[in-house]
């Protein structure tokens, strides 16, 4: 033991509603280092941060600050212990001036009155340290997000933070702004402050971090020095998965290519969201979309489903030009879409399982052709049995079901319309192992029944077992399409990790 | 937001009966009903008759609230339609009068719907515009005077009767049935509840949320226009300053008492109407008891407080905790 680490967690564990979201995670932050915390959605990054700062209480494990166990109970307590968090959505007050934001709650006063000029003077000095020379009397909201981020960081550091946690600070910054932020971060690290940097931009990880910790499915995958970790291996750490449960070999569909494509998209795209792409979806075939978070997978799905409106390109369904301006259009065409965010985009929590299941079918039939209660009961009961939704009570509010069962009910919602094309966005995320295997089996079954499937998944082993074609995305564009024998985890990883062609 | 199992409506029915019982104790002739000139009279009938305008408002309001919206303009819409009806009553045939008054309601609803559903303005602000402007429009129509009329066809809407039932009660009952058929006889009810529960998810399931939001604001304004006609017929004139004043708040209260959450989602038409009757029963009871009417407002406020406390997720969490501790 050379030096006592600044911040250390040992065996940190947390479950939500019986699902383990963080499983005995050890994490070490040394003074003066920039430490990237990586992992896909649901890997446990934000949970780890929330446990460290005490926003969420932990089930087990210890948090050590300077080698001494601490028990932080709130963000305030964390801040006074020297642990500050700056979130992607800057939680500062855009209508107040920069100076007021910096000194909110601790304004310099004389006889109880705020000394505005003194405050401004100090604010200017403070921001100068970060290379910012701006009018501190102007409202914070007038400045770019980068300036707001740095103001938030400056405030935290000025309140004697020694540990700085930056949660996706660069998500909405442009290249120049990222540089400004990185300069500030390097300067702080030079002062001995430990910085935890959460991001999903790998380029930035390599540009600034000293060390990397990777989480996957709530478990620690490993901690490495950035300089000694090849990009390929990092992607493997983030996405790779020990072939344990799903060890079935690829099933080849011979008939697949014989079908004419059911839906064809040509140069389909939306400026600023996803570069124009070509996509052919055939009945009885699974097309997988692979790529890192933010690579454009969900954006592709939303465009295909009409949830976002394409501004270029054409869509042809069953040989006819199709209008895809809204999900309504897509549902009429026989498309279904199970979104990744079940809670916000999928379920209507307070309605019953029955109502959630019949919703899309009813929307497709129109208002004037209501399903009778008997028909609704029949449909709900049939799918609850078919998909083994538990508890098997159609009248239970769906919000009370577990994640896996909610997912199955959403699948049932789409199966009820007898879809021709089903789009599944991370169908196995956040659900327990048992339901996981069932959903994969179901995907295979649906495909055999002649559905066209478009599946997004971060679980590459999973994609490999069922996809007939894998499209790899990077930086909001479709970059590679892999078919038949070319589909394996290694080739997908290679395509994801491949360096961008840079201007020489 | 706490998840609730489907409601039974028992508390609302019990509350209504309890208030009627209290009214009976302060005024023993409360349940006396007599037939006079082919129309029923009595305190109980009065509760239904006086409660009719707010009950009508609550029919539209409950749908708006179920989509997670709110309509503050219903009182002003009442004033507009009442002013139009009163101004035209003595010079135009009844169908023209009704078409003009209800047509104005339709336009008001389209306006609110446009602001909320198409332009995405927050409902409370969007409808505040018409709440303020609408009363001004009504005053312009009446030129600042109280416009009176004598046309018996229109008077019927306030003082007439159908099979002994006062016209306002009969109209409200009719509107309740029409609304029930429109909403529960079609898939509209499910779509409204889904949209109010989770608009994003509903849109992704193919529900036409924009058109539906538009429709509920239109229906709400139509109900308000009808209530405005009844209110004008009741006093044989239109008072643009006072017609429907503050009734939007009573309508919202009726919906909330009826168990529909301001968070949207599940709603009940029948219990919203019952909520309106509960409010009117309290008003009538206080008048009968001889207390000054000012008490009314305080009592109403207490009822609101109790209802909101019962809906508070924190409090129900607390109740759950207490019941666990006591075990």
Interface residues (C-beta under 8 A of the other chain):
Chain A: X305 X307 X326 X327 X328 X330 X331 X332 X337 X339 X344 X345 X346 X347 X348 X349 X350 X351 X352 X355 X358 X359 X360 X362 X363 X364 X365 X366 X367 X368 X369 X370 X371 X395 X397 X399 X400 X413
Chain B: X1 X3 X4 X5 X6 X185 X186 X187 X188 X190 X191 X193 X194 X197 X198 X200 X201 X202 X203 X204 X205 X206 X207 X208 X265 X266
